[in-house]
C-alpha cells in the first residue's frame, strides 16, 4: 500500500498552480499537513479555521494596525493551520517585516504570489488531489479488509492476520495476549528484544483502563512510538495488537489498518472461544458426576479435568453457581434471544476464567451455570485469597453484562469453600447452593458470595428437617406473628431492630422512623407477649436465631 496519503506543504509547492509562489517565511514548516483549502479575508478568522487548513488571502487584513495584523497571524497559528498564501498586487504590494518574523519564529509557512492568481484554480487542484487520495485510501482499505476476511474465514491463524498488517505497513507488529503466548511479526532478532517488548506492554499498557478500551500511543526508548489497539470480545479486552513506529506520528491510514486488524483478530478469538465451548461440552458429564458424588478416585478425576496429579503439587479447587434471573415478562416474548444471550454469557465466562488463569469446568442447566475452578498453589502469596479475588472480579464483570441487553437480567452467584481435593467438590457445590438461597432470602446477605461469609446461616442451612426449623420459629415467634397479623403492629420487626441495636431505645426508634412513645408502647406489648425475660441471654439467643430463620422459611 502506498504511504503517500498525507499532503504536505512541500508537495503543494510542487503543484503547477504554485509554480509562481514563493516561500518567504517558515521554511522549517514544510512538513505541515494540508487537509483542506480556504479563502478568508476577514480579521476574526479563528472560528472558521480548523487544523491543517491552508488559507488563501489577498491581504486586505494587512491594511489594519500592526497589532490587528499580528492577531490575524496568531489566530492561524493557534488553530494549527497548515500555512498562509498571500496574493500581492491586488490589495497590497508587500508583507510587513513583523509578519515575516512571527511566521519564521513559529515555523509557519508563509507563501506569496507576486502576480494575481485565480484562487478557484488552486482550490480545485488541491481539493481534487485530496479527494482522489481519500478515494484511493478507501480502495486500498477495502482490499486490505478483503484479505483479512479471507484469512478469518479459512483458518484461526492469528499470525497470518499479523503478517498481512506487516505487509501493508512494513513496521514491527506486536500481539500481546492475556490468554495465549505473545506473537511478533517479524520475529525479533533476539529473545532479549522480544522480552523488552513484552515487558513494555505489561508495564505501560496492561492495567491502563484507557488503553483497554481505545487506541493509545506510548513513547518508547530509542525515539520510537507504540500505537496500540485493544482486541475486544463480548465486552472483554483479551489482547492488544500494536505497531512500533520510528518516532513519527501515525498516519490516518495506519490507525485505520490497525483498527481493521483488531476487529479481525476479535472475530478469530470469538470463533476460537465458541469452538472451545463446543469441544468442552463433554465435560458436562464430569460436573454431573461431581454433583451426584460419583467421583471417588482423585487421580482419575484430575485426569479427566486435565490438571496435575496430587503427587506433583497441590491444587486448590472451588465450586460455584451462577444463575440468571429474568423478569417474568421477559420469558415469553423472545425466548430465542434469551438463549442466545445466555450462550454469549457462557462464552464470556470461559474467556474471563482463562484471562484470570483459572482451569475450569462449566455446565449450563436452565438459567444456571455450574463452575468448577482450579488453581495450582504457588510458593508465594495467599493462594486461597488470590483465588477468591479472581472469582470476585469475574462475577463483578458478569453482572455488568446484563446492563444494556435487550433482555436485562439479574445475576445471582454463590461459591463454596476452597478445598484441595476434587473428589470433595460436591460439598462445595452444596455450599454454593446455600449461599445462593441465603443471599436471595436475606437482605443483609445480598452481597455475600462465599460460604464463609454467610456466618450463622451455615448452621441454619445445615438443619436437614425444614419442619423442625419451622416448629422452632413458631415456638419462639408464633405469638408475635399472630398478633401482628391481627393488629398490624409490626412487633416482629420491632423486636428484630431492638435486638440489633442492643436494646437501645433511641437508636431503635430512629431506625424504625417512629416516635419514642410509639416504641415504648410496642415494647410493653413485647413484654406482655414474650415475658419480661426476653432480653436474658439464653432467651435472646433463641429469639435472634428464630428471626434469622424467618427469611429462609418465607
N, C-alpha and C positions, 0 to 999 in steps of 0.2 A: 504494500500500500504506500502511495506517495506520502511524504511528510510535509509537503508544502501547502497545507490547508490554513495557514495563517498569513495574512497580507501585512507587510510592514512598510514603514516609510521608505526604507531603502529600495524596495521593489516598486513602490509607487513612483519614485523619481525616474525609473527606467521606462515608464509607460510613455507612449508617443505624445499624449496630451500634456505631458510635463517636460517636454524637451526644451521649452523656453523658460522653465522655472529655475530659480537659483536659491540654494540654501545659504542663508546669511547668518543663522544662529542655531544652536542646539545640535551641533554635529554629533555629539555623543548620544543623541536620542533617535538615531536612525533605525534602531531595532524596536521602536514602539509599534504596537499592533494597530492596524486600521480596521475598524469594524463597520463604519458607515461614513457617509459624507454629508455635511450640512452647509447651507448658505445662511449666514447670520450677519445682520447689520446693526442690531440693537446693542445697547451697552449692558443691559441686565441679562447676561447670557446663561447664567448658572442653571435656571430651571429648564433650559432647552438643550443642554449638553449632557450626554452620557459618556461613560468610559469608552475610550478608543474611537471617538468621533473625530474626523478630520474636518476642520472648519474652513470655509471659503468666505472671503470678505473683500469689499472694495476699499475698506479702511475709513469709512465715514466716522467711526468712533475715534479716529486719531485727531479729529478737529477739536475734541474736548480738551479740558485741562489735563495736565500731566497726571494728577492723582487719579482721575477717572480713566485715563488710558492704562495706567498700571493696574487699576482694579479689573479692567476687562481681561488683561492677560492673567492676572492672579486667579480669576474665576475659572478660566480654561484649565490652568494648571491644577487647581484643586479638584476639578471634575475629572481629572486624568484623561483629558482629550489627547488624541494622537498627535496633533500638530495644527499649525495655522498657516493658511495660504492667503497672501495679500496681493491684490491686483494694483499695480502702480499706473498712474497716468489718467485714471478716471476721476477719483476723488482726492488722491494725494500723490505726491511726487517722490517721497522718501519715507523711511521708517525712522522714528526718533531713536537716539542712542540708548536711552534708558530702557526702551522696549527690547532692543537687541541684547543689552546686558542682562536683563531679567531672564530672557529665553536661554541665554548661554549658562547662567547660573543654575537653572533648573533642568538643563539638558532637554529643553522643549523645542522641537524642530519648528523653525520659522522660515517659510519659503515666500519668495516674491516672484510675481510675473511682471517683468519690466515693460511688457506691452499688453494691451487689453486682450482678454481671452473670453471664450464663451463657457461660463460655468456649467451650463447644461451639458456640454460635451464631456466635461470632467466627471460630473455626477453619473452620467450614463455609462461611461467607461468603467469607473471604479465599481459602481453598483452591479454592472453586468459581470465583472470579474468575480465579485464576492458571491453573487447568486450562482454562477457556474461552479465555483469551488464548493459551495454548500451542496449543490446538486451532485457533484462528483463524490463528495463525502458520504451522502446518503446512499449512493450506489455501492460504494466500497463497504459501507457498514452492512448493507443488505447481503452482499457477497460473504462477508465475514460471518454474519448471522446464519446464513445457509450452511456454511461449513460446520459451524458449531452444532447446528441442528442435526446434520448428517451423523456426526460423531455420537451425539447423545442418543440417537435412535438405533445406532449399530452396536454400541457397547457401553460399559460403565467405566471406561478408562479415563481417569482424571488426568493422567499425564498427557494424553492425546489432546485434550482441551487446552492444557497449558502450552503445548507445543504450537498450536495454531496461533495463540496470542503472541508467542515469541516470534513466530514467522512474520507477523504483521507489524511488529514494533522493533524487534532487534534488541530489546532490553532484558535484563535479568528478571525472571519471573519466580516468585516465591508463593508456595501454597502451604499455609500454616493451619493445621487442623487440630481440633480438640478431641477428635475421635479416632484418628489414624496417624500414621507416620507423615512427617512433613515431606514435601516434594519440591524440587527445584528444576527449572528449565532455563538455560542449560545447567547441568550439574556443576557446582563449584569445583574449581581446580583442586582444592584441598578440603579435607574434613574440617579444618580449622575455620575456613570461610563459611561452611555450612553451619557450624556451631555458632559462629558470630551472628549470622542472620537469624537463627532460631532464638538465641539469647535476646537479640534486639526486639524481636516480636513479642517474646514473653514479657520483657520489661516495659516496653513502650505501648504496646497495643492491647495485650490481654488485660482485662480489668478496666480498660478505658471505655466507659459507657457510651461516649460519643462515637468512638471507632467501631463499637459493636453494632451500631445502627446505621451509620452514614459513612460515605467515603472520607478518608482522612489522609493528611500529609504529615510526615515526620522527617525532620532533618537528620541525616546520618553522618558519621565520621567520614572524612575524605571528600567533603563538599558534594555529598550525594543526597538524594531525596527519595524517600519511600512513599509511594502512593498506594494506599491500602483500601480494599473494598470488602465488606463483610459478606459472607455467604450464608443466607438466612433460609431456614426450612421450618415451616409451621411456626413461625414467630421466634425460633431459637437460632442464635448465631453458632453454627457448628464449625465454621472455618473462615479463613481470610485468604484472599488472593491479592498479592501485592506485586508492584513493579518498582524496580530501583532505577531512578533516572540520574544522569550525571550532573546534578546540581541545577538543572534548568526547571522552570515551572512547566508542569504538564500541559500539553496542548489539549484543546477540547476533544479532539478525536481520541486521544489516549484515554481520557476519562470515560468516554463512551465505550471504547473497546473493553476496558476493564469491567464496566458495568454489565455489558453483554456476557462477558466470560463468567462473572459471578452468578448471573441468572442461570446460565447453562450448567455450572457446577451445582447449583442448588437443585436443578432438575435431576442431575445424576445422583446426588446424595439422597434425594427423596425417593427415587426409584430403588436405590440400594436398600433404604430402610424398609420399603414395602416388600422387597424380595426377601430380606432378612425376616420380616414378620411372617411371610408365608412359610419360610423354611423352619421357623421355630414353633409353628403351631402344634407340632407333635409333642412339644414339651408340656402341653396342657395335661397330658396323662400323668406326667411326673407330679405336678401340683395336685392333681386329683388323688394320687396315691398318698401324698403327704397329708392332705386334708382328712382322708379316711384312715390314717395311721397304719398304712400298709408297708411302710419302709422300716426295715429292721437292720439291714446291712449298711453301715455308714460308708464303707469304701465304694460299694455298688451305687449308693445314692449320689455320692460326689462324682463318680464317673459319669453317671447319666447327665449331671448338670455341667460337667466339664471343668470342675475346679480341682485343685491339687489334693492328693490324698492326705489324710490326717497326719500321717507319719512324716510328711515333708514340710509341715508348717501349719500353724493354727490359722483357721479361717473363721471369721465372725459372720453369723447369719442373722437375719431379721425378717420376719414375715409381716405383711400388712395388707390392708384392703382399702381400695379407693372406690367410692360409689358416687355415681352421678344421679342427681335428683332433678327432674324436670317438673315444671308446673303441670297440673292435670290437663290444662287446655293444650299443652304442647305435645301430648302423647297421641292425639288423634289426627291433627291436620296434615302433618308432614313426617310420618314415621321413617320414610326412606332417608330424609335429610338428617334426622337424628342419628340413624345408624351410621351414616357417612361421617358425621362429626365425632361419633364415638370411636370409629376406626382411626380417624385422624389423631384423636387424643391418645389412642393406644400407641400409634407410631411415634408421636411426640414424647410420650412417656419413655419409650425404649431409647429414644435419642438422648433424653435427659439422663437416664441411668448410665448410658455409655459415656456421656460427657463428664459425669462425676466419677467415672472409673469403677462402677459397681457391676459385678457379674449378676445376672438376674434371670428369673423365670417369670413369665406373665401368663395369666389365664383370664380371659374375659367370660363372664357368665351373667347374662342380662345386662343390667346397668352397673355391675360390679366388675372390678379388675383386681385379681389376687396377685400380689407381688412377693416374690422371694428374692432378697438381695444378699449378696455375699461379698465380703471384702477381706483380703488377706491382711493379717496382722503385721504391722511394721515394727521395727525396733524402737522407733522414736514416736513420742506423742501419745495422746489418749485416743486409742483406736476406736473405742466404743463411742466417744463423744464425736469424733470425726464422722463416723458412720451416721449417727443421728443428725448431725448438721447437714450432711449431704441429703438425707431423706427429707429434712425440713425444707430445704431450698427447692427440692423437686416438687413437693406438694404446693409450696407457695407459687411456683411458676405455673403449675397446672391450674390452680384456682384463678389465675389471671386469664386463662384460656377462654373461660366462659363469657368474658366481657366482650360484647360486640357481635356475638354469634347470632345467627337467625333464630336459633332455639336456645336461649340462655339457660344455663343450669347452675345448680348449687353443687359443690363438691364436698363430700364428707370423706374423711380419712382416719384410719387408726392403725397403729403398729404395736406388735407385742414386744416382749423382752428380747434382747440380743442374747444369742446362745452360740456355743462353739460347735454344736453337733447338728447336722442337717436332719437327722432322724428325730430330733426333738421339735422340729418346726411346726408340727401340728398344734403344739401348745402355744406357740407364738401366734398362729392364725386365730386360735380360740380367744386369746387375749386381745387381739386386734378387733375381733367382733365385739368384745365387751367395751372396748374404748369407743367404738362407733355408737353403741347403744347409749352409753353414758353421755357422750358429747351431744347427742341428739336430744336426750331427755332432760338434762340438767343445764340450765342457762349458764351457771358459773363454770361449767366444764366444756363450753363450746370450743375453746381454743386448744383443748387437750389433744395431743397427737400420739403420745406414747403411753404404754400401760403403766409405767412407774408414776405418771403424773395424775392418775385418777384417784390415788390415795385410798381412803376408806371404802370407796366404791369397789375396790378389789374384793373386799370381804363380802359386801352385799351381793355382788355378781357371782360369788363363789357358792352362795346358798342354792343348792340344786332344786329345792322344792319351793316354787313360787307361792304356793298356797300357804306354806309356813310363814313366808315373809309377809303375805297379805294378812295373815292372822295376827302377826306381831304388830303391824301398823294399826290394825283395827283395835287391838287391845290397848295400845298407847294413845291413839289419837281419835278413836272412833266416836267418843262422846263429843269432842270438839267439832268433828266433821258434821255430825248430825245436827248440832246446834247451829253451825254456820249455814247449813242447807236450809234450815227453817227460818233463821233470823237474819242471815246475810251480815253477820257482824265481823267477818274476817279474823276470827280468833286464831286459826291455824297460821295464817300469815303473820299475825302479831306475835305469836309465840316464837316463830322461826326468827324473826328480826330481833326480838328481845333477847333471845339466846345468843344470836350472832354478836350483839353489842354488849355481851357480858352483863346483862341486867341494868344497863344504863338507860334510865327513863328518858333523859333529854335526847340522847342520840337516837333512840328508838322512835320517838315522836317525829324527829326531823326526817328520818329515813322513810317513815310511813306517810309523811306530809299530813299529820293530824295534830290537833291541839292536845296539850298535855293532859287536860282534864278528860278528853276522849280516851286517851291511853289509860289513865287511871281506871276508868270505868271498865275497859276491856281486861285489865289486869285483875280487877276484882272478880270478873266473871271467870277468868282462868283459875284463880284460887278456888272459886266455888266448884268448878267442874273437875279440875285436876287434883285439888287439895293443896294446902299451903306448903307442902314439902316438894313441889315440882322443881325447885331450884337446888335441892340436895344432890350431891354428886352422882349417886347411883341412879336416881330417878331422872336426872337431867341427861345423863348419857343415853338412857333408853329413849327419851323423847327426841334427842338430836338424831339418833340412828333412825328412828321412825320417820322424822322429817326428811332425812336424806333419801330414804327408800321410797317416799311418796312419788317423786317424778318417774322412777323406774317402773312402778306399778301402773301409772297412768299412761 
